[in-house]
Amino acid sequence: MSKRLKPGKPRRHNPHIPQHIDQTRLPARVYFDHRGRGNWYVLYCDVAGKQKRQNIANIHTTLSELHRIMEERKGITRDTLRFVLGRFHESAQYKMLALKTRSDYDYCRDLVVEMPTRLGKPLGDVPLRHFKPALIQRLIDRIAGEGTPSKANHILRYLRRVFRWGINRGYCDTNPAQGVEAAKERQQRRLPDIDTMMTLVDFARERGKRVRGEKGACAPYLWIVMELAYLCRLRGIEIITLTDANATTQGILTNRRKGSRDNIVRWDTRLRAAWNAATQRRADIWRVKSRTAPSHPEERTLIVAADGEELRKSSLDTAWQRMIKLAIEEGVIPRELRFGLHDLKRRGITDTTGTRHDKQDASGHRSAAMLDVYDLSVPLVDSSGTERP
């Protein structure tokens, strides 16, 4: 067994190193010999434990080439998919993404790099030169053919993002995922009926009164979130980011995402009751936790977690799924009538009275096509005939 070298001392500035090299970014254990024509070299120990020297590059070698040489010596291959994915997940662009997005990207990376291929090696070890649109299309079609079109499209979007990132930073030359056809997903446009919705609201309100941790208890804010989602036609993320600044004298000023227009939902008895319940719950939590309310309205989040901090979207999703599972197990709603929190927005838009223009104003959608995704009402029209004389 070869003898390992001891860790080296911090690198000192070497005036003989070429000016085009940033000495602070040199790979570890790479040295420069200025004698003669100048050479970069490394030191290693042979099987007998004797220190040896090996020249690895000349004076004209760039910093990036030095890094590549050292990575190859360590067995790291730069031209594989695994290498590019690894660099992306170490990048500042990845670290600035939302926690949920990073979690989704981590899931996609783990699936892709270990996926078996006919070459006898996992997909992550396949050289980048082999990646063509046809290969990516076969990959997406295969995953979709397993009955998981949504997973296939998640992976496709992920690969498009990574290859674009790699092109901009010199890791790859093309984006083989660009132009690949997405898998066709089944559209689930569930519309909960009014009785089921109100039954679940009452269930969430009653179970929210139980002590946290008690059997059958639910998050106490769920019934409020359900009411706001239906009455204001809001997404879950739009509800948990509401603050006191969204409460106006006329009603609730929405904070819609995905390009939708904001509007003010007028106060009524039901909407005011939900809002007041949320502010009272928040005040009780802050009092118990000895927290001082922020002075600026936009800093006072309406829905807070049990510790008084802002509620995370992932926490809301978990609480919702736990409540739905509990309601089904106890026979409150049948399994076939289960629905998602987002479906309450669809129910709210469908129940909005007035013309299509009125519904579009209420939903905030900028196009009639988007309204069609949410408005599942059936127009009532007159017949085309006239009465016979």
Steps between C-alpha positions, in 0.01 A plus 500: 500500500637842405583753769274806520650848493448724799268799454693791350548842655297798375623606157722809491511745211748384236629786280616252234149369423364636166287812528198337332462262797300603808711346776215511751301257285771244423411135566654348810840323466585661166837677483689708244866465410626814324832349400559436134183553297278470808283205599210417729556185705360286782666294772398146589633200689578175324432153642827515693396822667754711311388846387494548123430791266290498183465786251140548396491822290713774347521873571220587253236280670190686625350479847195309375726245330689448825173431679396257228832314521475464877140385480596234246780384727242457776276299269253783438381512139388848394313402184227290667147592600581419863776763504281778356213421736741505792636840401148640461399384848811671642430827319370826642206485257383172653544624856281806429204281402206442732528206739220309324664551159836378629333194649334426166832545314679269745234236435538534123882482518493181708264338250695604192858419602418145612267413214627184323591509131575246228867602520534315829558818700261742676380799303703735717825346373412537132719762322322822409579453129254210494209715618275592207133606491409147388662350812320743731171432318539124550572562866188716546282258304622206706429668833158618379428149372542370854187694594679804645471781242530765770837359613617492139418868453671594827818332376470665157471848652790424731728388215410804291598724789829321570614482138422870449701577813784281371509671159526844658795385713690294244421151629308392189441626146134417437172453684373157389186539715387805303219420258424160656127430521355498849291207618125544493365520852150425611321821589341477843245778519324396816204708611395424857126525556377757750379248759834313504694825523294636791513164678879508480515863617291411805716193563821706482353764731393245762825298488706819509371565853669187631833523676800466272620140504166364614360213295280628217625861532550717191689822442274778638560727201373255236134604506605865465722418203213308338263792542747749355584269210133471405375852576798684348583241232861471620780245480654360815821702461296815448315442827800439725672813367209730583585767756312774681591727210259299283204600718341819363182681597326354194624143528803275456758607242624179339862418417458263206784311332573378148414828330140525623361844579437600858157614615321591820253246635224689681439426865197295594404329825665170411824653371529735797449208742785302341735800503420588863551138605845504340607824667367383839687170474819685406463739794449209742813324374712814513381570854588150621838516324563853633555629150466866413282570198695664215419868459459485120177335372681326211716316757203359692422172321136400540549121531779396736633166618473374857829672592378836370725499193382519140329181383692311231320374192638151562352506852162602360511218244588245769223621732248487215588143401486387863157655542363348178631155596341531843165610354494201264599253771222625728240494220447877495541504122522204258837429343371566148400855597837606637638822352798729529530842659547653156164358391328744737616781271329322210183462707510870588541611138227264382259632765566865416182656367483715189633482147829350385647848518392525864657161575825600331517822700440304820760233425766740377573292190638699210358272230175320435697179439626499857151569628378187319736290716325619818144588399309172474155654514250412227339806336121516503378625159177534312408274211570615147141446379212744496145425599277375221211727407 
